[in-house]
Amino acid sequence: MAGEVQRGLEDVVALESRICFIDGRQGRLIYRGYDIRDLAERSTFEEVAYLLWYGRLPTATQLADLRQRLAELRTLPGELVRELDALPATANPMDALRTAVSAMAIFEPQETRPGPSSIGGAQRLTAALPSILGTFVRRRAHLPPIAARPELSHAAYLVYALLDREPTELEARAIDVALILHADHDLNASTFAARVTASTLSDLYSAVTSAVGTLKGPLHGGANERVMELLGEIGTVDRAEEFVKAKLARHERVMGFGHRVYKVEDPRATILRDWSRRLGEAKGDLHYYRLLEKVVEVVHREKGLYPNVDLYSGSIYTLLGIPQDLYTPIFASSRVVGWTAHVLEEYEDLRLIRPTSLYVGPTDLAYVPVAERS
């Protein structure tokens, strides 16, 4: 059947959702009706998780209960810890994360039944991902086993899990904001993968495993790693203009710029730019911030492109001392809230997601017996 193909499903409306809205022309990102700027300034990751899961902001009691619940769920099953200990220390952290998420469905089968009760699995995965990463990272770094630390916020616990130290108040807030900004982004590739899996009535753990595998792809996750590699190649601010212009002249992509949806600056980049500066000032190290600002100036002047969320996040993680191969796992530790919110919504409005393709191959070939083929 003839039809118009939308490459990458660009601008194709696949479903209705009440979770996230992006106004690409005005540069707005909305979670459940609330502007991301307000949430990043006044909210916490736990509060945003409640909002995305339940569709409303929590009361003080509901928020306290969720914080306590997430803290209680940080401890991993012993079988899963042994599974992580058996992985080679050289494994890609996203491979370790994908393996662990899948294994949890075996070790905790009570949370695998699709439907409204899957909220328990959503909370379990959100609480467990920092512990999974911490267990894997500590083993490869020969550090002691991770402790649950229930007194720490989700963001502070994530830093502790990865770095074996408590963050300062400013560091914890910087990570908290980064987690809020990455929690959801409509039907991005990994979220769509999760919803496709859920639409088959598969369980939440399978859906999140699909999402983690999709996020691992460098065209979806990992752009902030490439940004930091670029800054390392540039070296100093005085080399930035010549380096970037030469790269653009070779028609090479400068990571951290442009977006499929936003036609103006990504609002998440605007917020993270400020946090990159604030954290750099606190640490007496504005090298990355100044270098990024020069790159922004050159790219916008030469190509008219605006920064996206990936441009500044890597500088924040680097200032905290987080290794680059953990940037995408941090992304997953945030986006798991959005993934699971979409899975829960898919269970409510269930319809198998089954698009079609435009066939462009032959249709009238004659079968030739194998003995007669040359």
C-alpha positions in Angstrom: 0.0 0.0 0.0 1.4 3.4 -0.9 1.8 6.0 1.8 4.0 8.8 3.0 6.9 7.6 5.3 7.8 9.8 8.2 11.4 8.9 8.9 12.0 8.3 12.6 8.3 8.7 13.1 8.9 12.5 13.2 5.7 14.4 14.0 3.6 11.2 14.0 1.0 11.3 16.8 1.1 7.7 18.2 -1.1 8.0 21.3 -2.7 10.3 23.9 -0.9 11.0 27.2 -1.5 13.1 30.3 2.1 13.0 31.5 4.3 15.4 29.6 3.9 18.2 27.1 6.7 19.9 25.1 6.1 23.2 23.4 9.1 23.2 21.1 8.5 26.7 19.7 8.2 28.4 23.0 10.8 26.3 24.8 8.5 24.9 27.4 8.5 21.5 29.1 5.5 20.6 31.2 5.1 17.7 33.7 1.4 17.0 34.4 0.6 20.7 33.9 3.5 22.1 35.8 6.3 24.1 34.1 9.8 22.5 34.5 11.2 25.8 35.6 9.0 25.9 38.6 9.6 22.3 39.5 13.4 22.7 39.2 13.4 25.8 41.4 10.9 24.7 44.1 10.5 21.0 44.0 12.5 17.8 44.7 13.0 14.6 42.7 10.8 12.6 45.1 8.0 15.2 44.7 8.3 15.0 40.9 8.2 11.2 41.0 4.9 11.4 42.9 3.6 13.9 40.4 4.4 11.8 37.4 3.1 8.6 39.0 -0.1 9.8 40.5 -0.9 12.9 38.4 -0.9 15.4 41.3 1.5 17.0 43.7 1.7 15.2 47.0 0.6 16.6 50.4 3.4 16.8 53.1 2.3 13.5 54.5 2.2 11.8 51.1 5.7 13.1 50.3 7.1 12.0 53.6 5.6 8.5 53.1 7.1 8.3 49.6 10.5 9.3 50.8 10.4 6.7 53.5 9.2 4.1 51.1 11.9 4.8 48.6 14.5 4.6 51.4 13.2 1.3 52.5 13.4 -0.1 49.0 17.1 0.7 48.5 18.3 -2.6 49.8 18.9 -5.2 47.1 18.0 -8.9 47.3 21.1 -11.0 48.1 20.7 -13.0 44.9 20.9 -9.8 42.8 24.0 -8.6 44.7 25.6 -12.0 43.9 24.6 -11.6 40.3 26.2 -8.2 40.1 29.3 -9.5 41.8 29.6 -12.1 39.1 29.8 -9.5 36.3 33.2 -8.6 35.0 34.5 -5.3 36.3 35.1 -4.2 32.7 31.4 -4.5 31.8 29.6 -1.4 30.5 27.6 0.0 33.4 24.5 0.2 31.2 24.9 -3.5 30.5 25.1 -4.2 34.2 22.0 -2.0 34.8 20.0 -3.7 32.1 21.0 -7.2 33.4 20.0 -6.2 37.0 16.7 -4.7 36.0 15.8 -7.9 34.1 17.0 -10.1 37.0 14.8 -8.3 39.5 11.7 -9.7 37.8 13.0 -13.1 38.8 13.9 -12.3 42.3 10.8 -10.2 43.0 8.0 -11.9 41.0 5.2 -10.3 43.1 5.8 -7.0 41.3 5.6 -8.3 37.7 1.8 -8.6 37.2 0.8 -5.8 34.7 -1.8 -3.3 36.0 -2.3 -0.6 38.6 -0.4 -2.7 41.2 2.8 -2.1 39.1 3.2 1.2 41.0 5.0 -1.0 43.5 7.5 -2.1 40.9 7.9 1.5 39.7 8.9 2.6 43.2 11.1 -0.5 43.7 13.0 0.2 40.5 13.4 3.9 41.2 14.8 3.2 44.7 17.0 0.3 43.5 18.8 1.8 40.5 21.2 3.8 42.6 21.9 0.8 44.7 22.5 -1.4 41.6 24.9 1.2 40.2 26.6 1.7 43.5 27.1 -2.1 44.0 28.6 -2.5 40.5 30.8 0.6 40.7 32.1 -0.1 44.2 33.0 -3.7 43.3 35.1 -2.5 40.3 36.7 0.2 42.5 37.4 -2.3 45.3 35.3 -0.2 47.7 33.2 -1.6 50.6 29.6 -2.7 50.0 27.0 0.0 49.8 24.8 0.9 52.8 21.2 1.9 52.4 21.6 5.3 54.2 17.8 6.0 54.7 18.5 9.4 56.0 19.8 10.7 52.6 17.6 12.1 49.9 17.4 10.2 46.7 19.8 12.6 45.0 22.3 12.5 47.9 22.1 8.7 48.1 22.9 8.5 44.4 26.1 10.6 44.8 27.0 8.5 47.9 26.4 5.2 46.0 28.6 6.3 43.1 31.4 8.1 45.0 31.5 6.6 48.5 31.0 10.1 50.1 28.2 12.3 51.1 27.7 15.3 48.8 27.6 18.9 50.1 24.2 20.5 50.2 24.9 22.4 47.0 26.1 19.2 45.2 23.0 17.3 46.3 20.7 20.0 45.1 22.6 20.2 41.7 22.0 16.4 41.2 18.4 16.7 42.5 17.7 19.4 39.8 19.4 17.3 37.1 17.2 14.3 38.1 14.1 16.4 37.9 15.0 17.7 34.5 15.7 14.2 33.1 12.6 12.5 34.6 10.5 12.6 31.5 10.4 13.9 28.0 7.3 12.7 26.2 7.7 9.9 23.6 11.5 9.8 23.4 13.0 6.6 22.1 13.4 4.8 25.4 10.0 5.8 26.7 8.4 4.7 23.4 10.2 1.3 23.7 8.8 0.9 27.2 5.3 1.7 26.1 5.5 -0.7 23.1 6.6 -3.5 25.5 3.8 -2.6 28.0 1.2 -2.5 25.2 1.7 -6.3 24.7 0.7 -6.7 28.4 4.2 -7.6 29.3 5.3 -6.7 32.9 6.8 -3.5 34.0 10.3 -4.9 34.5 10.4 -6.1 30.9 9.3 -2.7 29.8 12.0 -0.9 31.7 14.6 -3.4 30.5 13.6 -2.4 26.9 14.0 1.2 27.9 17.4 0.7 29.4 18.6 -1.1 26.3 17.3 1.7 24.1 18.9 4.4 26.2 22.2 2.7 25.9 22.3 3.6 22.2 24.6 6.6 21.6 22.0 8.4 19.5 19.7 8.6 22.6 21.9 8.5 25.7 25.6 9.4 26.0 25.6 12.8 24.3 26.9 14.5 27.5 29.9 12.1 27.5 30.7 13.2 24.0 30.4 16.9 25.1 33.0 16.3 27.8 35.3 14.5 25.3 35.0 17.6 23.0 35.9 19.9 25.8 39.0 17.8 26.5 40.0 18.0 22.9 39.6 21.8 22.8 41.5 22.2 26.1 41.4 26.0 26.6 38.9 28.8 25.9 41.3 30.6 23.5 41.3 27.5 21.3 37.5 27.0 21.2 36.6 29.2 18.3 39.2 27.9 15.9 38.5 24.3 16.9 34.7 24.5 16.7 34.7 26.3 13.4 37.1 23.7 11.9 34.8 20.9 13.1 31.8 22.6 11.6 33.6 23.2 8.3 34.2 19.4 8.1 30.4 19.0 8.6 31.0 17.2 11.9 28.3 17.4 14.6 29.0 19.3 17.8 27.2 17.3 20.5 24.9 19.2 22.9 23.3 21.3 20.3 20.0 21.1 18.4 16.9 19.0 19.2 14.3 17.1 17.2 11.5 19.0 19.1 12.9 22.3 20.4 13.2 25.1 17.9 14.7 27.4 20.6 16.9 26.7 23.6 16.0 23.6 25.5 14.7 24.9 28.9 16.6 22.2 30.7 19.8 23.5 29.2 19.0 27.0 30.5 18.6 25.7 34.0 21.7 23.4 34.0 23.8 26.3 32.6 23.1 28.2 35.9 23.9 25.1 37.9 27.2 24.5 36.0 28.2 28.1 36.9 27.0 27.8 40.6 28.8 24.6 41.2 32.0 25.8 39.4 32.0 29.0 41.5 31.6 26.9 44.7 34.6 24.7 43.7 36.7 27.6 42.4 36.7 26.0 39.0 34.9 27.7 36.2 37.0 26.2 33.4 34.2 24.0 32.0 31.5 26.7 32.3 33.6 29.3 30.5 34.6 26.8 27.8 31.0 25.8 27.2 29.9 29.4 27.0 32.5 30.0 24.3 31.4 26.9 22.4 27.7 28.1 22.6 28.7 31.5 21.2 30.5 30.0 18.2 27.9 27.3 17.4 25.0 29.7 17.6 26.8 32.3 15.5 27.9 29.9 12.8 24.9 27.5 12.7 22.1 29.2 14.6 21.8 26.1 16.9 20.8 26.3 20.6 22.0 24.1 23.5 20.1 21.1 24.6 20.0 19.3 28.0 23.2 17.4 27.3 25.5 20.4 26.9 25.9 21.3 30.6 25.0 18.1 32.6 28.4 16.5 32.0 30.2 19.5 33.4 28.2 19.2 36.6 28.9 15.5 36.9 32.6 16.1 36.2 32.9 18.7 38.9 31.5 16.2 41.4 34.1 13.6 40.3 31.7 11.2 38.6 33.3 9.0 35.9 32.0 9.6 32.3 30.7 6.1 31.8 28.2 6.7 34.6 26.5 9.7 33.0 24.0 7.6 31.0 23.3 5.4 34.1 22.5 8.6 36.0 20.1 9.5 33.2 18.4 6.1 33.6 18.2 6.6 37.4 16.1 9.7 36.7 14.1 8.6 33.6 13.0 5.4 35.3 10.3 7.5 36.9 9.0 8.7 33.5 9.4 5.2 32.0 7.3 3.7 34.7 4.7 6.5 34.6 4.2 5.8 30.9 4.0 2.1 31.5 1.3 2.6 34.1 -0.6 4.9 31.7 -0.3 2.3 29.0 -1.9 -0.3 31.2 -4.8 2.1 31.7 -5.3 2.8 28.0 -4.2 -0.5 26.6 -4.0 -1.0 22.9 -1.3 -3.0 21.2 1.2 -0.6 19.5 1.6 -2.0 16.0 2.6 0.5 13.3 3.0 -0.5 9.7 5.9 0.0 7.2 6.0 1.0 3.5 7.3 -2.1 1.7 9.8 -1.2 -1.0 11.1 -4.6 -2.0 10.1 -7.0 -4.9 6.8 -8.8 -4.9 6.9 -11.2 -7.9 10.1 -13.3 -7.6 9.9 -16.9 -8.9 11.2 -19.6 -6.6 14.2 -21.5 -7.9 15.1 -24.9 -6.5 18.4 -24.9 -4.6 20.1 -27.2 -7.1 19.4 -24.8 -9.9 20.7 -21.7 -8.2 24.0 -20.2 -9.4 
